[in-house]
Amino acid sequence: MSADAEDEAATGVGWSQIADWYDALVRSGRSPHDLAVATTLALAGDVAGLRVLDVGCGQGAATRALAAAGAEVTGADLTPELVAAARRLEAAQPLGITYLESDAQQLAELPDAGFDLVTCQLALMDIPDLDATLAAVRRVLRPGGSFVAVISHPCFLAPFASTVDGDDGLPGRLVTRYLDEEFWRSPNPQGVRRAGAYHRTLSTYLNAFVRHGFTLEQALEPPAVGEHAREQPVYVRVPIFFAVRLRSGVTSGRR
Ligand SMILES: C[S@@+](CC[C@H](N)C(=O)[O-])C[C@H]1O[C@@H](n2cnc3c(N)ncnc32)[C@H](O)[C@@H]1O
C-alpha cells in the first residue's frame, strides 16, 4: 500500500487530497519553505554540474533551487498531483528538470550509483519505512556521494506539541509524547500535518543513518528569519528543522 493510500485508509486525507492546497501554500511564500530551501542549499554546497536527485520533491521547491544553482536535477515523488504541479512549473519556467513518480522506499525507476547528491527536503517524516528509504538512497548514490536531509525537528514538532510562553516570557514548544514513535495527524485543518506524519525520535534517525553506512559531515538547526520569524516567533530560538549532510560510505551499509 502506498504512503498516500495508508494515510487515506487512516482518515481519508492524504497528499493527493491536499496537493493543490500544498502547491498554493509553497508558492505563496507563507510557509517556512524559504528557510527549508536555504538550508538544503547551504548543506548541498556547490552543486554546479552535479547529478542530483531530489526525493519526495513535492511540487519542486528545492528541486528548482538546485537546478537554478547549476545542478542536473531529477525530482521524484509518489503523489501524482504534486509531480504534475512540479511539471507545470517546469513547463512555465524550464530549468531542465526531469520529474518522475517514484516511491522513495524503492526508487525502482532509478539506476544504481546514478547520482552525486541526493536531497530530501521535509519528506523523510512522511515516508513510512525509513530503513527502506535510506537503503534506496544509498543504492542510487555513487560511492562517496552525499545525502542532504531536512526534517521537521522531531524534538519540537512532536505529535500534538503546542506553543506556550515560558517563565522567561518567550514562546517555546511544549512536547508531551516525544518518545512515542507513531503515525499521527495534526487536528489543524489548515496544517500540513493533517496529511499525517511518522514521528521518530532524533536517535532513531541518527542510528538509521549509521546503520545504512552514512557518516555525518554537518548538521544545522536553522533559526527562523524575516517574515517567518515575525509570523512564528517561537522558531527564532527553537529550531523548526533538523538538517544533515551525510556522506555515503564506499562499502555497503550495515543493516
Ligand atoms: C511536506 S511534503 C515536502 C515536499 C517538498 N520536498 C517540499 O519541500 O515542498 C512531503 C512529500 O513527501 C512525499 N511522499 C510521501 N511519501 C512518499 C514516498 N513513499 N515516496 C516519495 N514521496 C513521498 C509527498 O508526496 C510530499 O510531496
The ligand as an SDF file (V2000), in Angstrom:
LIG
                    3D

 27 29  0  0  0  0  0  0  0  0999 V2000
    5.9720   18.0380    3.1970 C   0  0  0  0  0  0  0  0  0  0  0  0
    5.9930   17.4730    1.5220 S   0  0  0  0  0  0  0  0  0  0  0  0
    7.5870   18.0590    1.0080 C   0  0  0  0  0  0  0  0  0  0  0  0
    7.6730   18.2500   -0.4610 C   0  0  0  0  0  0  0  0  0  0  0  0
    8.9010   19.0240   -0.9540 C   0  0  0  0  0  0  0  0  0  0  0  0
   10.1240   18.3210   -0.7190 N   0  0  0  0  0  0  0  0  0  0  0  0
    8.9200   20.3900   -0.3550 C   0  0  0  0  0  0  0  0  0  0  0  0
    9.8770   20.7390    0.3470 O   0  0  0  0  0  0  0  0  0  0  0  0
    7.9560   21.1440   -0.5730 O   0  0  0  0  0  0  0  0  0  0  0  0
    6.2370   15.7140    1.6870 C   0  0  0  0  0  0  0  0  0  0  0  0
    6.3260   14.9810    0.3610 C   0  0  0  0  0  0  0  0  0  0  0  0
    6.6330   13.6080    0.5730 O   0  0  0  0  0  0  0  0  0  0  0  0
    6.0120   12.8860   -0.4720 C   0  0  0  0  0  0  0  0  0  0  0  0
    5.9830   11.4630   -0.1330 N   0  0  0  0  0  0  0  0  0  0  0  0
    5.2980   10.8460    0.8630 C   0  0  0  0  0  0  0  0  0  0  0  0
    5.5350    9.5350    0.8410 N   0  0  0  0  0  0  0  0  0  0  0  0
    6.3830    9.3070   -0.1990 C   0  0  0  0  0  0  0  0  0  0  0  0
    7.0180    8.1470   -0.7370 C   0  0  0  0  0  0  0  0  0  0  0  0
    6.8180    6.9320   -0.2000 N   0  0  0  0  0  0  0  0  0  0  0  0
    7.8350    8.2840   -1.7930 N   0  0  0  0  0  0  0  0  0  0  0  0
    8.0460    9.5110   -2.3460 C   0  0  0  0  0  0  0  0  0  0  0  0
    7.4940   10.6470   -1.8850 N   0  0  0  0  0  0  0  0  0  0  0  0
    6.6760   10.5390   -0.8220 C   0  0  0  0  0  0  0  0  0  0  0  0
    4.6460   13.5500   -0.5730 C   0  0  0  0  0  0  0  0  0  0  0  0
    4.0070   13.2330   -1.7950 O   0  0  0  0  0  0  0  0  0  0  0  0
    5.0300   15.0090   -0.4420 C   0  0  0  0  0  0  0  0  0  0  0  0
    5.3110   15.5620   -1.7010 O   0  0  0  0  0  0  0  0  0  0  0  0
  1  2  1  0
  2  3  1  0
  2 10  1  0
  3  4  1  0
  4  5  1  0
  5  6  1  0
  5  7  1  0
  7  8  2  0
  7  9  1  0
 10 11  1  0
 11 12  1  0
 11 26  1  0
 12 13  1  0
 13 14  1  0
 13 24  1  0
 14 15  1  0
 14 23  1  0
 15 16  2  0
 16 17  1  0
 17 18  1  0
 17 23  2  0
 18 19  1  0
 18 20  2  0
 20 21  1  0
 21 22  2  0
 22 23  1  0
 24 25  1  0
 24 26  1  0
 26 27  1  0
M  CHG  2   2   1   9  -1
M  END
$$$$
